Amino acid sequence: MKAIKHIIATASIATVAFGLTGCAGMSQNDKNTAVGAGAGAVIGGVLTGGSAVGTVGGAAVGGVIGNQVKTTH
């Protein structure tokens, strides 16, 4: 079971990373939201044993946190 969780987490991270390569036209705030949602989904899924509710909840919380991150350039 632990191996399955590891595979799911790795696949999710890879999917987010590849998905973000097409985000050149996005604002920094949009990118932060997407990264936060992706990371939140992975963490929520791992913490709840792959539960769909945990994954979606983690994505929602991560997206909100990512959206609120202020970057300075």
N, C-alpha and C positions, 0 to 999 in steps of 0.2 A: 504494500500500500504506500509506503514511503517513497518508493521508486516512481510510482505513478504521480504522486504529488510533485516530485522533483521534475519530471518530464513536463507536466502541465505548466508549472511555474516557468521553466526554461522556454517552452513554446510560447507562452504568453508574452514574456519579455522580448523574445525575438520578433514576435508579431508587432508589438508596439514600436520597436526600433525600426523595423522595415516600413511600417506605416508612416512614421514621422519623416522619412526621407522625401515624401511627397508634399511636405508642409511648407515649402519655400514661400508661398504667398500668405501664410498665416501671420497674425500679429504675435508678439512675444506672449501676450496674455492668453491667446488661444493655444499656443504651444504648451504653456504651463498647465493649462486646464487638461489638455490631452495627456500629457505625461502624468499628471496627478491621477487622472482617472485610470490610466493603464496600470500604474503602480498600485493604486488602491484596489483594483480588481484582483491583481495577483496576490497581494497581501491578504485581502479579505477571503479569497478562495483557500489560501494555505491555512489561515488561522481557523477556518470553519470546516476544514476537511473536504473542501471541494463543493460545499453547499452553494447552490445557485443564489440563494438569498444573501449569503455572505459575500459572494463575488460581486453581485449587483450593488449591495450596500457599500462595500469597499470602494467600488468605482465611483459611486455618488459622493461619498465623503472625500475621496482623493481628488475628484474633479473640483469640488468646492475649495479645498485647500489649495490646489494648484492655481485656481482662478484668483485667489486672494494674495498669492505670492507677488510681491512687488520687486521687480528687478531694476537696477540702476545701470545705465550704460553711458 
